[in-house]
């Protein structure tokens, strides 16, 4: 299991979660942040500091945002960001691409 960053983060990217994460597993795309599921240790430190309530434990993601669990994982694939599991966001810096769903997301 892992934590998932959902829709409220799009175009906000507050980064309080990045500062709180002890394993540096939260990466930055142009429009939102993503949690690397293989690097996340499920500590939950990121969840309470998110000012827009965008972070949820995988089992607790609200129904309307369930698609963000695979979106977070898929973003690290070669076909999207190509990051894989680099072992820490600080050494990588912001990525140039978002997941295609996030890139096309329009506020309702």
Order of alpha helices (4+ residues) and beta strands (2+ residues): beta-alpha-beta-beta-beta-alpha-alpha
